[in-house]
Amino acid sequence: MLILSCSSKLRLLEGTLQRRFPNTLQVYGTVMAINRGNPAAQEVLVDSWPDFKVVLTRPRREVKWHRMTDFYTNTYTVYYQDLGARWAVQVLSTGDRPSASLVTCAPKHLGESLDPAVRLLSLDVSHADLLNETWAFGGNEKSRKYLASLIRHFPSVCLLDAAGHPVSWIASDPFGAMGPGYTLPQHRGRGYMGMLNNLIAKRLHALGYPSYGYVAVENYPMQRLQERQGFQRQPSLCHFILHNPALAKAPTLTPSPALGTAPV
């Protein structure tokens, strides 16, 4: 495998991966983040260049993480064109994401109205403890640090009550994906998550990202919500993929805004 470090080659790779949606979504989102400052300190490997069959992203070797216990930083994405290539790179993939559905959607018109007492802002690092307490894969110090990193480096949206406390939120991650998201139980049934789903999708889309995310396979309410918003489900080997081909845009090699700089 070759480490692809040349910026012009990484930009060309980004365009090639975009033309191969939806199979390349996770790798594509990661390559986009690398090309826009690489806040998660990832690197890209290919089996050959420019005619590749395998693309793998992983933490850079100098990043300090624990191979067996840090399931948040130790994350890999792989795109391969045949099963033989899949088995060839499996030995390199020592990390994996929790079982989830993979989803994408086209941003739609935001028609909901907010309670006047609720304010719309981005998440703040001070909210990391709350996210860590409510996230299904959180509850430990490594997950808290990971969530704080997402808040610092990637787009997010949240709703604050009159006292300034988050009641509903959704972040985005180093793969360019939406999530994690959550609404406090006492504030559910008001359409908050559907509203924030639309907003974060629009923000990511404005930055050039495909608006997609992960949903637990047993989270049927969220899956139904996203399908109502225009998500399309496609079966895959490991999870459900929901994809709207209207999201595909002509690839560009011009610089894009840095992550986290666009206004909510």
TAVEN-V164144 format. One record per residue. N is the residue number from 1. OMEGA is omega in whole degrees, -180 to 180 (none if undefined). Layout:
# TAVEN-V164144
N:OMEGA ; N:OMEGA
This chain:
# TAVEN-V164144
1:-179 ; 2:174 ; 3:-178 ; 4:-176 ; 5:-179 ; 6:-176 ; 7:180 ; 8:178 ; 9:178 ; 10:176 ; 11:176 ; 12:178 ; 13:179 ; 14:179 ; 15:179 ; 16:179 ; 17:-180 ; 18:-179 ; 19:-178 ; 20:174 ; 21:-1 ; 22:-173 ; 23:-174 ; 24:-168 ; 25:-176 ; 26:179 ; 27:180 ; 28:179 ; 29:179 ; 30:179 ; 31:176 ; 32:180 ; 33:177 ; 34:-179 ; 35:-178 ; 36:174 ; 37:177 ; 38:-178 ; 39:180 ; 40:176 ; 41:177 ; 42:173 ; 43:-175 ; 44:175 ; 45:175 ; 46:179 ; 47:177 ; 48:-180 ; 49:5 ; 50:-179 ; 51:-175 ; 52:172 ; 53:-177 ; 54:170 ; 55:179 ; 56:172 ; 57:-177 ; 58:175 ; 59:176 ; 60:-172 ; 61:-177 ; 62:179 ; 63:-179 ; 64:177 ; 65:-180 ; 66:-172 ; 67:-172 ; 68:-174 ; 69:-179 ; 70:-178 ; 71:-177 ; 72:178 ; 73:-178 ; 74:-175 ; 75:-178 ; 76:166 ; 77:-178 ; 78:168 ; 79:179 ; 80:-175 ; 81:177 ; 82:-176 ; 83:178 ; 84:177 ; 85:179 ; 86:-178 ; 87:-179 ; 88:-177 ; 89:-174 ; 90:-179 ; 91:179 ; 92:-173 ; 93:-179 ; 94:179 ; 95:179 ; 96:177 ; 97:177 ; 98:179 ; 99:-173 ; 100:169 ; 101:179 ; 102:-172 ; 103:169 ; 104:178 ; 105:172 ; 106:178 ; 107:-179 ; 108:179 ; 109:-180 ; 110:-175 ; 111:-177 ; 112:176 ; 113:-177 ; 114:166 ; 115:-178 ; 116:-179 ; 117:-177 ; 118:-180 ; 119:179 ; 120:179 ; 121:169 ; 122:175 ; 123:176 ; 124:-179 ; 125:178 ; 126:179 ; 127:-174 ; 128:-180 ; 129:179 ; 130:178 ; 131:-178 ; 132:180 ; 133:-173 ; 134:-179 ; 135:-177 ; 136:-178 ; 137:-179 ; 138:178 ; 139:178 ; 140:-174 ; 141:179 ; 142:179 ; 143:178 ; 144:178 ; 145:179 ; 146:-179 ; 147:176 ; 148:177 ; 149:177 ; 150:-178 ; 151:-178 ; 152:-165 ; 153:-173 ; 154:-178 ; 155:176 ; 156:173 ; 157:178 ; 158:175 ; 159:179 ; 160:177 ; 161:-176 ; 162:179 ; 163:179 ; 164:-180 ; 165:178 ; 166:176 ; 167:178 ; 168:-175 ; 169:170 ; 170:-180 ; 171:173 ; 172:-168 ; 173:-177 ; 174:177 ; 175:-177 ; 176:-175 ; 177:174 ; 178:177 ; 179:4 ; 180:179 ; 181:-177 ; 182:170 ; 183:178 ; 184:-174 ; 185:-177 ; 186:-180 ; 187:-179 ; 188:180 ; 189:-179 ; 190:179 ; 191:-176 ; 192:-176 ; 193:176 ; 194:178 ; 195:-179 ; 196:176 ; 197:179 ; 198:-176 ; 199:-179 ; 200:177 ; 201:179 ; 202:-178 ; 203:178 ; 204:-180 ; 205:178 ; 206:177 ; 207:179 ; 208:-178 ; 209:167 ; 210:-176 ; 211:-177 ; 212:-179 ; 213:-177 ; 214:177 ; 215:179 ; 216:-175 ; 217:180 ; 218:-178 ; 219:-175 ; 220:178 ; 221:-180 ; 222:178 ; 223:179 ; 224:178 ; 225:-177 ; 226:177 ; 227:176 ; 228:180 ; 229:176 ; 230:178 ; 231:177 ; 232:-176 ; 233:176 ; 234:-178 ; 235:174 ; 236:-177 ; 237:-171 ; 238:-177 ; 239:175 ; 240:177 ; 241:175 ; 242:-171 ; 243:174 ; 244:-176 ; 245:178 ; 246:180 ; 247:-175 ; 248:178 ; 249:176 ; 250:-178 ; 251:179 ; 252:177 ; 253:178 ; 254:-179 ; 255:177 ; 256:179 ; 257:177 ; 258:179 ; 259:174 ; 260:-177 ; 261:-178 ; 262:178 ; 263:176 ; 264:none
